[in-house]
């Protein structure tokens, strides 16, 4: 089972995958969500399954899920942050793909929205991204997407299939 945060964020990873010309080296995903007792009891399984779904459904070469639990009652809004590290790409096309995916997800999750505009950080030869653990040393593009979901995590539904082509 994929976490609610995964259901909110994997479509964004898929949107970025859909417009990238070159295969990516790595995409990391940071999930920030409220955890229910069932989530806490199965946290290892949820993070492994969500990480795998980032790769299989989202199209990332490598996925990473981090769950931050907040036991607040009543539950806070679910906020998710998606980081995608990709080869240089057309930021307009990436933004359009993300906006289109957000509209699609809003069709079945009414409280789903971008918290702010998609952010881009460019790494150049003069100011490279150096990430030895990823085998990355040079040019690239970091895409950051901040999401907010008003639907309580207990009401997550199965995620519809998302095509990355």
C-alpha positions as CSV (number, residue, x, y, z in Angstrom):
1,X,0.0,0.0,0.0
2,X,1.3,3.4,-0.9
3,X,1.0,6.2,1.7
4,X,-1.4,9.1,1.2
5,X,1.7,11.3,0.7
6,X,2.8,9.0,-2.1
7,X,-0.6,9.2,-3.7
8,X,-0.3,13.0,-3.6
9,X,3.3,13.2,-4.9
10,X,3.9,10.4,-7.3
11,X,1.7,12.0,-10.0
12,X,4.0,15.0,-9.8
13,X,7.1,12.8,-10.4
14,X,5.2,11.2,-13.3
15,X,4.5,14.7,-14.8
16,X,8.2,15.6,-14.7
17,X,9.1,12.2,-16.2
18,X,6.7,12.8,-19.0
19,X,8.6,15.8,-20.4
20,X,12.2,15.0,-19.7
21,X,14.2,14.4,-22.9
22,X,17.0,12.4,-21.2
23,X,16.8,9.7,-18.6
24,X,17.3,11.0,-15.1
25,X,20.0,10.0,-12.8
26,X,18.0,10.3,-9.6
27,X,14.8,11.8,-8.2
28,X,14.3,12.1,-4.5
29,X,10.9,12.5,-2.9
30,X,10.3,14.0,0.5
31,X,6.9,13.2,1.9
32,X,5.6,15.3,4.8
33,X,2.3,14.0,6.1
34,X,0.2,13.3,9.2
35,X,0.5,9.7,10.3
36,X,-2.3,7.7,11.7
37,X,-1.8,4.7,14.1
38,X,-2.0,2.3,11.2
39,X,0.7,4.3,9.4
40,X,2.9,4.3,12.4
41,X,2.5,0.5,12.8
42,X,3.6,-0.1,9.2
43,X,6.0,2.7,8.6
44,X,8.8,0.6,7.1
45,X,6.5,-1.2,4.7
46,X,4.9,2.1,3.7
47,X,8.2,3.9,3.0
48,X,9.6,0.9,1.0
49,X,6.4,0.6,-1.0
50,X,6.1,4.3,-1.6
51,X,9.8,4.5,-2.7
52,X,9.2,1.6,-5.1
53,X,6.1,3.3,-6.5
54,X,8.1,6.5,-7.1
55,X,10.3,4.5,-9.4
56,X,7.7,2.2,-11.1
57,X,4.7,4.6,-11.4
58,X,6.5,7.9,-11.3
59,X,9.3,6.9,-13.6
60,X,12.2,7.9,-11.3
61,X,15.5,6.0,-11.6
62,X,15.7,5.9,-7.8
63,X,12.9,6.9,-5.3
64,X,13.2,7.9,-1.7
65,X,10.3,8.4,0.7
66,X,10.6,10.1,4.0
67,X,7.6,10.3,6.3
68,X,7.4,12.9,9.0
69,X,4.7,12.0,11.5
70,X,2.7,14.7,13.3
71,X,0.1,13.4,15.9
72,X,-1.8,16.7,16.0
73,X,-5.5,16.4,16.7
74,X,-7.4,17.5,14.7
75,X,-5.0,16.6,11.8
76,X,-3.2,19.4,10.1
77,X,-3.4,19.9,6.4
78,X,-1.2,17.4,4.6
79,X,1.8,19.1,3.0
80,X,4.1,17.4,0.6
81,X,7.4,18.4,-1.0
82,X,8.6,16.8,-4.2
83,X,12.3,17.2,-5.2
84,X,13.3,16.0,-8.7
85,X,16.9,16.1,-9.7
86,X,17.0,15.8,-13.5
87,X,19.1,16.6,-16.5
88,X,18.6,20.2,-17.8
89,X,15.2,20.5,-19.3
90,X,12.6,22.9,-20.6
91,X,11.3,24.5,-17.4
92,X,8.1,25.8,-19.2
93,X,7.3,22.3,-20.3
94,X,7.9,20.9,-16.8
95,X,5.7,23.6,-15.3
96,X,2.9,22.9,-17.8
97,X,3.1,19.1,-17.2
98,X,2.9,19.7,-13.4
99,X,0.0,22.1,-13.8
100,X,-1.8,19.6,-16.0
101,X,-1.2,16.8,-13.5
102,X,-2.4,18.9,-10.6
103,X,-5.7,19.6,-12.5
104,X,-6.1,15.9,-13.2
105,X,-5.6,14.9,-9.6
106,X,-8.0,17.7,-8.5
107,X,-10.6,15.7,-10.4
108,X,-10.6,13.0,-7.7
109,X,-9.0,14.9,-4.7
110,X,-10.8,18.2,-4.4
111,X,-8.5,19.7,-1.8
112,X,-5.3,19.1,-3.8
113,X,-3.3,22.1,-4.9
114,X,0.1,23.6,-5.5
115,X,1.1,25.6,-2.4
116,X,3.2,27.9,-4.6
117,X,4.8,28.1,-8.1
118,X,7.1,25.3,-9.2
119,X,10.7,26.2,-8.3
120,X,13.8,25.5,-10.4
121,X,17.5,25.6,-9.4
122,X,20.0,25.3,-12.2
123,X,23.4,23.8,-11.7
124,X,26.0,24.8,-14.3
125,X,29.6,23.9,-15.0
126,X,30.7,27.0,-13.1
127,X,28.4,26.1,-10.1
128,X,27.9,22.3,-10.4
129,X,25.8,20.0,-8.3
130,X,28.2,17.6,-6.5
131,X,26.5,14.5,-5.2
132,X,29.0,11.6,-5.1
133,X,26.4,9.2,-3.7
134,X,24.3,9.7,-6.8
135,X,27.2,9.7,-9.2
136,X,26.4,13.3,-10.1
137,X,29.0,16.0,-10.6
138,X,28.1,18.8,-13.0
139,X,25.1,20.3,-14.7
140,X,21.5,19.6,-13.7
141,X,18.2,20.9,-12.7
142,X,16.4,20.6,-9.3
143,X,12.7,20.9,-9.5
144,X,10.9,21.6,-6.3
145,X,7.1,21.3,-5.9
146,X,5.2,22.2,-2.8
147,X,1.7,20.6,-2.4
148,X,-1.1,20.9,0.1
149,X,-4.0,18.5,0.5
150,X,-7.1,19.3,2.6
151,X,-8.5,15.8,2.5
152,X,-7.6,14.0,5.8
153,X,-5.2,11.1,5.3
154,X,-7.8,8.6,6.4
155,X,-9.8,9.3,3.3
156,X,-7.1,8.5,0.7
157,X,-8.4,6.4,-2.1
158,X,-6.5,4.0,-4.4
159,X,-4.4,6.0,-6.9
160,X,-5.6,5.8,-10.5
161,X,-3.1,4.6,-13.0
162,X,-0.9,7.4,-14.4
163,X,0.7,7.1,-17.7
164,X,4.2,8.5,-18.1
165,X,4.2,8.4,-21.9
